[in-house]
């Protein structure tokens, strides 16, 4: 049984204190804070950095172990139950679980000590220079799952469509927890249909695999996002249920890279979309389901079929909506511009790999997710990056060989590691960052795209699909300049029109993710002199989702491309 722990928790902002010296059990929490939320997005704590305490109570059956499931806690946290330290976590966007031993009493006290300060030694995955504001708090949902006192239980379910997915064939993996026998009996049920009974050997890693066919199978695609559901439960040798039924929603679809093109369900695919941050000025990175739906409706109106979730694992509620709306998603691990100090740091590499595993575990069954990404704009033009890229790609392919792997590079003609990934993804800003002394910077866009494509083909990467993973220009909402110059809505509109058109009409381009969907808050302090309003203003909509002139320009290009693939 799973229970939500969302709601109003006790809260105390402790400020600039040493977290190692804090005794959470002896620290009062006299205020209140909603969960999920970013405490530093609210008026009382806006922009403040430091330690904080969250506390609540929950009930569980006596002597039953339970599992706490956190969607995201930022940046760093320690979790305590009844004053007992249980876990530490150091990535503010990845989901994680904490197993809690049973206790004699029904009422338990949960305390979370967290810290939103930048500290490379403690949280090397978070760095102050990232070009998006990083908030603190229990950012996403918290749930409680009661586990059995003894014996095995279903820890997770993964459903992978096979090459014969149109007939409904899927490989089902059950990952087991608790005391696991050599063989296990279990049942499966698709879409409220007939219950099937199975017995299978348990593989290393406490994994059980079986291949089945989904009755009444219907493929999933952006035009027809049909979803199926699997219910799995363990049972004893006599077929009687043992433990909870675990459900997984999935779609029957197949993503491939072949001869320089992307294929979805065997048909050539061109991605039209945006980079999107999970953000709103009223609530920071904790947008409501209503706002998520509104964003997807706007993206659909623009003619999009694709969202790159930048630059961290996505809220599971958003991915659920993408499954239902039929959007294709690139999901990536937390990262932005890391260089040698970070990429060679042992703790960073451990935390990075742990977050990768957490991301894949949480998002595996979403048919919308077709690409795993990592390390946006890292130092991939240097040899020092290769070990961590090799390790990351190897990990992702071992966890999930059914999806494609990429990273977004800012070094299109000097990157050294294209051989490791399935898709080459280019972040380029011709006519914006690369235009000093140029009289007509917009004229740089199409030639730069052509130059990058020609370079890749000349250097034997013709077999790999190419995405423009970022390209864009800033436009200030309401700024109309008679010269149509930089930062005006007119300049941005023409920039994005040319960029989107060049990508949609280039035979080597498998898609584009414009930078970016809406304006978002970025870093503060002296560096923000480069960012008017302390925002990255490259949104096609402003932070309140008011469309700029670029909205109409992009919609015209994307809708035409959709009509004439």
Buried (B, 14 or more C-beta within 10 A) or exposed (E): EEBEBBEEBBBBBBEEEEBEEBEBEEBEBEBEBBBBBBBBBBEEBEEBBBBBBBBBEBEBEEEBBBBBBBBBBBBBBBBBBBEEEBBEBBBBBBBBBBEBEBBEEEEBBBBBBBBBBBEBEBBBBBBEEBBBBBBBBBBBBBBBBBBBEEBBBBBBBBBBBBEBBBEBBBBBBBBBBBEBEEEBBBBBBBEEBEEEEBEBEBEEEBBBBBEBEBEEBBBBBBEEBBBBBBBBBBBEEEEEEBBBEBEBBBBBBBBBBEEBBBBBBEEEBBBBBBBBBBBBBEBBBBBEEEBBBBBBEBBBEBBBBBBBBBBBBBBBBBBBBBBBBBBBBBBBBBBBBBBEEBBBBEBBBEBBBBBBBBBBBBBBBBBBBBBBBBBBBBBBBBEBBBEBBEBBBEBBBEBBEBBBBBBBBBBBBEBBBBEBBBBBBBBBBBBBEEBEEEEEBBBBBBEBBEBBBEEBBEEEBEEBBBBBBBBBBBBBBEBEEEEBEBBBBBBBBBBBBBBBBBBBEBEBBBBBBBBBBBBBBBBEEEEBEEBBBBBBBBBBBBBEBEBBBBBEBBBBBBBBBBEEE
